[in-house]
Amino acid sequence: MRSYTRVLYSSLFTPNSSLFLPSPLSNLVAVVITGMSLISALGESLEQSWRRLILGESGIKFHKPFLELEPLPLGLIGKQPAQVRTLTQLIVAEALKDAELVPPLPDCGVVMGSSRSYQGVWEQMIRQNTFLPSPSLTSSQSLTPSLPWLDTLPHMNAIATARQIGARGTVLAPMAACSTGLWAIAQATHLIQTGQHQRVIAGAVEAAITPLTLAGFQQMGALAQTGAYPFDLQREGFVLGEGAAAFVLESAELAQQRQAKIYGQILGFGLTADAYHATSPDPEGKGAISAVKQCLRRSQLTPENIDYIHAHGTATQMNDRIESLVIQRLFSLDVAISSTKGATGHTLGASGALGMAFSLMALNQKIIPPCVGLHNPEFELNLVRVASQRDIQNALCFSFGFGGQNAVVGLGVRG
C-alpha cells in the first residue's frame, strides 16, 4: 500500500479530514462492462488500436483534408474525414457483438454523446446551400421541413442508436465539450444504479475534422503544428482527431445471470463545473480536484488505492500544467500516469470514452499504455513512456473539457 505524500496535507487537505472516507453506497447496484468497441486513428477496432498503442505507435499524420486550409497533423481514421452516422453504427454493432447480444433490445437504455455531433454535415449543407428553402417555393411550401437536416439535430445520433438496436427505454444525448464521453458513462451508470434500467449502451462519437473546427482552434492558437506531445517541455498544443467508443453496461446481477464476460466494474464517478471561463480551466484546478474527490468517495477508494490514471493530457500548455498540479496535490508520486492523445489525437467529446476503453484494456491485460509523444517531461510525475507490466486493480480516467466541465470515472476489477 502506498503512503500519503506530504502534498495531501497541504492547505487543501487536513489530517483529520473525512474527504476520502468511504460513503454509504453499498446498497447501490453494481455496474459492470460486458462489451466494448473502439475506432480511432490507430485502427478500426479496439484490438488493433490497443496493439499499436502499447507498441508506442501513433496514428497522427499530416493531412490536407480541405483545400482552403494548410496541411496539419491530424488523427484521421481514413483518408477523408469520417461521418458521425457511420462511426456510430459500427461501434454500436461491434459493442453488442462483443457482449454477445442480438437486437432488438427493447429494455436497453441509450446514452450516446458527441460534442460536435453532425456539425460536419451542417457545414457541408451550408456550403452547398441546401439549408435554405428554394426561392421558387411558395410561403406555405417553404414552411415544410426538409427531413435530411432534421436527422442531423444534435440529439439525433442517440435516437438513431435507439432505432438501430430497437431500444424503447431512456435515450440521452449528452454534450459536455471534451468531457462528453465520461459524462455519458456516468449517466448510464446512474440509470442502472437507480434501477431505471438493467442494461444501457453508452459511449461517444466524434467526427470533428471540419473546416470550421480546424479554423476555430487555429485562431485560438490551440492546435499543434508538428505533433502531439502530452506533458512534454516542447508541447505545442493538441492534434485534432476523430474516433468513437461504445460500451455495454449491465447490472452485475444481469451479467452474472447470463454468464457474460466482465471487463471491469464502474466503481464511481465525479462530475463538476469550474464556473470560471468559457475556455480556460480554473488555474488552481478546484473543479477538477472536486471531481476527483467525488469519484473517489463514490468508489469507496482513497488516493493510495489508485494504480493508474489515464490523464486528459491534451498537450496544451495550460491543461497539462493544471492537470499535473491536480495529480500532485492528490496522489503519491509513484501512481502511473499516461495520456493516449499522442497516439490518437484529441477526439474532443469522444476522448473520455476512448480513454476508458484503453483503461479497461490496461486492467484486463495488466499493461499500462505509454504516453506516446512524450520525450522530455516537464512535470514531476510517474509518466509512463514505454508500455509496462503492472498488476492494476483500480484506475481513474480523467476528462477536463472547455468551459471547465470535469469528469472522472473510477474503474476496478470488482464484480
C-alpha positions in Angstrom: 0.0 0.0 0.0 1.2 3.5 -0.8 1.6 6.1 1.8 0.2 9.5 1.5 2.7 12.1 0.5 3.0 15.4 2.2 1.2 17.1 -0.6 -2.0 15.5 0.6 -1.7 17.5 3.8 -1.3 20.9 2.1 -3.7 23.7 2.6 -6.3 21.8 0.6 -6.3 18.8 3.0 -6.1 18.4 6.7 -5.0 15.3 8.6 -8.4 14.8 10.2 -10.4 15.4 7.0 -13.1 12.9 6.1 -12.6 13.8 2.5 -11.6 10.3 1.3 -13.7 8.2 3.7 -16.0 5.7 2.0 -19.6 6.9 1.6 -22.5 4.6 2.5 -23.1 3.4 -1.1 -23.1 -0.3 -0.5 -26.7 -0.6 -1.4 -26.2 0.7 -4.9 -26.5 -1.7 -7.8 -23.0 -2.8 -9.1 -22.5 -1.8 -12.7 -20.1 -3.8 -14.9 -18.9 -3.6 -18.5 -19.8 -6.6 -20.7 -19.0 -5.3 -24.1 -16.9 -2.6 -25.7 -15.7 -1.3 -29.1 -13.5 1.5 -30.4 -12.4 3.1 -33.6 -9.5 5.6 -33.8 -6.7 6.8 -35.9 -4.7 3.9 -34.6 -7.1 1.3 -36.0 -10.6 0.3 -37.0 -11.0 -1.9 -33.9 -10.2 -1.8 -30.2 -7.8 -4.7 -30.6 -5.8 -3.1 -33.5 -5.7 0.3 -31.7 -4.6 -1.3 -28.4 -1.9 -3.3 -30.1 -0.4 -0.3 -31.9 -0.8 1.8 -28.7 1.3 -0.5 -26.5 3.9 -0.6 -29.2 4.2 3.2 -28.8 2.9 3.9 -32.3 0.8 6.9 -33.4 -2.0 7.3 -35.9 -1.3 11.0 -36.3 -0.1 12.1 -39.8 0.0 15.2 -41.8 -3.2 15.7 -43.9 -4.8 18.3 -46.0 -8.5 17.3 -46.0 -9.7 20.8 -47.1 -8.3 22.8 -50.0 -8.8 26.1 -48.1 -6.6 25.0 -45.2 -2.9 24.3 -44.9 -1.7 20.7 -44.0 -1.8 19.9 -40.3 -1.1 16.8 -38.2 -4.4 15.1 -37.7 -5.7 11.9 -36.3 -7.8 10.7 -39.2 -9.3 7.2 -39.3 -9.2 7.0 -43.0 -8.0 9.1 -45.9 -11.0 11.5 -45.6 -12.9 12.8 -42.6 -15.3 10.3 -41.1 -19.1 10.6 -40.7 -20.8 10.5 -37.4 -23.6 8.2 -38.5 -21.2 5.6 -40.0 -19.0 5.6 -36.9 -21.9 5.2 -34.6 -23.4 2.3 -36.5 -20.1 0.5 -36.5 -19.2 0.9 -32.8 -22.8 0.1 -31.6 -22.9 -3.1 -33.7 -19.4 -4.2 -32.5 -20.1 -3.5 -28.8 -23.3 -5.6 -29.0 -21.4 -8.4 -30.8 -18.7 -8.3 -28.1 -21.3 -8.5 -25.4 -23.0 -11.4 -27.3 -26.3 -9.5 -27.5 -28.6 -9.5 -30.5 -31.1 -6.7 -31.3 -33.9 -5.9 -30.7 -33.2 -4.9 -27.1 -36.4 -3.0 -26.1 -35.5 -2.7 -22.4 -32.0 -1.2 -23.1 -31.2 2.4 -22.3 -29.1 4.6 -24.7 -26.6 7.3 -23.8 -24.7 8.4 -26.8 -22.9 11.7 -26.7 -20.9 14.0 -29.0 -19.6 17.5 -28.6 -19.9 18.3 -32.3 -22.5 15.8 -33.4 -23.4 16.5 -37.1 -21.5 19.8 -37.4 -19.6 18.5 -40.4 -22.8 17.7 -42.2 -24.2 21.2 -41.4 -21.1 22.9 -42.7 -21.4 20.8 -45.9 -25.1 21.8 -46.3 -24.3 25.4 -45.8 -21.6 25.3 -48.4 -24.0 23.6 -50.8 -26.8 26.0 -49.8 -29.2 23.1 -49.1 -30.3 24.5 -45.7 -32.4 27.3 -47.1 -35.8 27.0 -48.9 -35.7 27.4 -52.6 -36.7 30.9 -53.7 -39.2 29.4 -56.1 -41.3 27.8 -53.3 -44.4 29.4 -52.0 -44.6 30.6 -48.4 -46.6 27.6 -47.3 -44.2 25.2 -49.1 -41.2 26.9 -47.5 -42.5 26.1 -44.1 -42.5 22.4 -44.8 -39.4 21.0 -43.1 -36.6 19.4 -45.1 -36.2 16.0 -43.5 -32.5 15.5 -44.1 -31.5 18.4 -41.8 -33.9 17.2 -39.1 -31.9 13.9 -39.0 -28.8 16.0 -38.1 -30.0 17.7 -35.0 -27.6 17.3 -32.1 -29.6 14.6 -30.3 -30.5 12.5 -33.4 -27.4 10.4 -33.2 -28.6 8.9 -29.9 -32.1 8.5 -31.4 -30.5 6.7 -34.4 -28.7 4.3 -31.9 -32.0 3.5 -30.3 -33.6 2.7 -33.7 -30.5 0.6 -34.6 -30.9 -1.7 -31.6 -34.7 -1.5 -31.1 -34.3 0.2 -27.7 -37.5 1.8 -26.2 -36.1 2.9 -22.9 -34.3 6.1 -21.9 -32.4 7.9 -24.6 -29.9 10.6 -23.6 -27.5 12.7 -25.8 -25.0 14.5 -23.5 -22.9 17.3 -24.8 -20.2 18.4 -22.4 -17.3 19.5 -24.5 -14.3 17.2 -24.1 -15.9 15.6 -21.1 -18.8 14.2 -23.1 -17.6 10.6 -23.2 -17.3 10.2 -19.5 -20.5 12.2 -18.8 -22.2 9.5 -21.0 -20.7 6.7 -19.0 -21.7 8.4 -15.7 -25.3 9.0 -16.9 -25.6 5.4 -18.0 -24.2 4.2 -14.7 -26.7 6.3 -12.8 -29.6 4.8 -14.9 -28.6 1.3 -13.7 -27.7 2.2 -10.1 -31.1 3.8 -9.7 -33.0 0.8 -11.1 -34.3 2.5 -14.2 -32.5 0.0 -16.5 -30.5 -3.1 -16.1 -28.7 -2.6 -19.4 -27.5 0.6 -21.1 -25.4 1.1 -24.2 -23.3 4.2 -23.8 -20.4 6.0 -25.5 -19.4 8.9 -27.6 -18.7 9.6 -31.2 -16.7 12.5 -32.8 -16.2 13.3 -36.4 -14.8 16.8 -35.7 -12.4 17.3 -38.5 -14.3 20.1 -40.3 -13.1 23.4 -41.8 -14.9 25.4 -39.1 -13.5 23.3 -36.2 -9.9 23.5 -37.5 -10.1 27.2 -38.3 -11.6 27.9 -34.9 -9.0 26.1 -32.9 -6.2 27.5 -35.1 -7.4 31.0 -34.4 -7.3 30.2 -30.7 -3.7 29.0 -31.0 -4.6 25.6 -29.6 -3.5 23.4 -32.4 -0.1 21.8 -32.7 1.9 22.3 -35.8 4.1 19.2 -35.8 2.5 16.6 -33.4 1.1 15.9 -30.0 3.4 15.8 -27.0 1.5 15.5 -23.8 3.2 16.7 -20.6 6.4 17.5 -22.7 8.6 20.6 -22.3 8.2 21.2 -26.0 4.4 20.6 -26.3 2.7 22.8 -28.9 -1.0 22.2 -28.4 -3.4 19.4 -29.3 -3.8 17.5 -32.5 -7.4 17.1 -33.6 -8.5 13.5 -34.0 -11.7 11.6 -34.8 -12.9 8.4 -33.1 -15.6 6.6 -31.2 -16.1 4.1 -28.4 -19.1 2.3 -27.1 -19.8 0.1 -24.0 -22.5 -2.2 -22.9 -23.1 -1.5 -19.2 -25.2 -4.0 -17.1 -26.1 -4.6 -13.6 -23.8 -7.2 -12.1 -26.8 -9.4 -11.4 -27.9 -9.4 -15.0 -24.4 -10.1 -16.3 -24.0 -13.0 -13.9 -27.4 -14.4 -14.8 -26.4 -14.6 -18.5 -22.8 -15.6 -17.7 -21.4 -12.7 -19.6 -17.7 -11.9 -19.6 -16.9 -8.8 -17.5 -14.2 -6.4 -18.4 -14.5 -4.5 -15.1 -16.7 -2.5 -12.8 -17.6 1.2 -12.8 -16.8 2.0 -9.2 -17.9 5.6 -9.2 -17.8 8.9 -11.0 -17.4 12.7 -10.3 -18.9 15.5 -12.4 -18.3 19.1 -11.7 -18.0 22.5 -13.4 -15.4 25.3 -12.8 -17.8 28.2 -13.5 -14.7 30.2 -14.3 -14.2 30.9 -18.1 -15.6 29.9 -21.5 -12.4 28.1 -22.5 -9.7 28.3 -19.8 -9.8 25.9 -16.8 -9.7 27.3 -13.2 -5.9 28.0 -12.7 -6.0 26.2 -9.3 -7.8 23.2 -10.6 -10.6 23.5 -8.0 -13.3 21.9 -10.1 -11.0 19.1 -11.3 -10.0 18.4 -7.7 -13.6 18.3 -6.6 -14.5 15.8 -9.4 -11.7 13.5 -8.3 -12.8 13.7 -4.7 -16.4 12.9 -5.7 -15.3 9.9 -7.7 -13.1 8.5 -5.0 -15.8 8.9 -2.4 -18.4 7.2 -4.5 -15.9 4.5 -5.5 -15.1 3.9 -1.8 -11.5 4.4 -2.6 -8.6 6.5 -1.3 -5.8 8.0 -3.5 -3.4 5.3 -2.3 -5.8 2.7 -3.8 -5.3 4.0 -7.4 -2.7 2.1 -9.5 -3.2 4.0 -12.8 -4.5 7.3 -14.1 -5.5 7.8 -17.7 -4.9 11.6 -17.9 -6.7 14.0 -20.1 -3.3 15.1 -21.3 -4.2 17.3 -24.3 -0.6 18.7 -24.7 -1.7 22.3 -24.4 0.3 24.4 -22.1 -2.4 25.3 -19.6 -4.3 21.9 -19.5 -1.2 19.8 -18.8 0.1 22.2 -16.2 -3.1 22.4 -14.2 -3.8 18.6 -14.6 -0.3 17.9 -13.3 -1.0 20.2 -10.3 -4.2 18.4 -9.5 -2.4 15.0 -9.6 0.5 16.2 -7.5 -1.9 17.6 -4.8 -4.0 14.4 -4.6 -1.8 11.4 -5.3 1.6 10.0 -4.4 4.4 10.4 -6.9 4.5 6.7 -7.8 1.0 6.4 -9.3 1.4 5.5 -13.0 0.1 8.1 -15.5 -0.3 8.3 -19.2 -2.3 10.1 -21.9 -3.1 8.4 -25.2 -3.8 11.6 -27.2 -0.3 11.5 -28.6 -1.3 8.3 -30.4 -5.0 9.0 -31.3 -5.1 12.8 -31.4 -7.6 14.7 -29.3 -11.0 13.3 -30.2 -12.8 16.0 -28.2 -16.1 14.6 -26.9 -15.1 11.0 -27.6 -11.7 11.3 -25.8 -13.0 10.1 -22.4 -14.7 7.1 -24.0 -11.5 6.2 -25.8 -9.6 6.7 -22.6 -12.0 4.4 -20.7 -11.6 1.6 -23.3 -7.8 1.8 -23.0 -8.0 1.8 -19.2 -10.2 -1.3 -19.3 -7.7 -3.0 -21.5 -5.0 -2.0 -19.1 -6.9 -3.5 -16.2 -7.5 -6.8 -18.1 -4.1 -7.2 -19.6 -2.1 -5.7 -16.7 -0.3 -3.4 -19.1 -0.1 0.4 -18.7 -0.1 2.1 -22.1 2.6 4.6 -22.8 2.3 8.4 -23.1 3.1 8.5 -26.8 4.8 11.7 -27.9 6.4 12.4 -24.5 10.2 12.9 -24.8 11.2 15.4 -22.1 8.7 15.5 -19.2 8.1 18.9 -17.7 6.4 17.7 -14.5 7.4 15.6 -11.5 5.0 12.7 -12.2 5.4 9.0 -12.9 4.7 9.4 -16.6 4.8 6.0 -18.4 6.9 6.4 -21.6 7.1 2.7 -22.6 4.3 0.1 -22.0 4.9 -1.6 -18.7 3.5 -4.7 -17.0 1.8 -3.9 -13.7 -0.9 -5.5 -11.5 -3.6 -2.9 -11.9 -6.6 -3.2 -9.6 -8.1 0.3 -9.7 -7.8 3.1 -12.3 -9.2 6.6 -12.8 -10.0 8.1 -16.2 -9.9 12.0 -16.4 -11.6 14.4 -18.8 -11.4 18.1 -18.3 -13.3 20.0 -21.0 -13.6 23.5 -22.4 -15.7 25.7 -20.1 -14.5 23.8 -17.1 -16.6 20.7 -17.5 -14.9 18.0 -15.5 -15.5 14.3 -15.4 -13.7 11.4 -13.6 -14.7 7.7 -13.7 -13.3 5.0 -11.4 -12.8 1.5 -12.8 -11.9 -1.7 -11.0 -11.7 -5.4 -11.3 -14.5 -6.0 -8.8 -17.6 -7.7 -10.0 
